[in-house]
Amino acid sequence: MVVRDGALPLDESIAGRWKAYRVHGKGRTVLRRLPTHRAVQPRFAPDADGLETSSETPISQQ
């Protein structure tokens, strides 16, 4: 309803309304991209399966 009525444009930057969202390079993400899971998501190589993402060690160093 808010999108249809124009209160929340799909192509507006999320960071424009939620300043904390712009961290880690997400400042250009728009609402339209969120449901597609293409909101600046990195592509991991097939051999990345099994890496510990909750570790404090960066994935690049695992």
Buried (B, 14 or more C-beta within 10 A) or exposed (E): EEEEEEEEEEEEBBBEEEEEBBEEEBBEBBBBBEEEEEBEEEEEEEEEEEEEEEEEEEEEEE
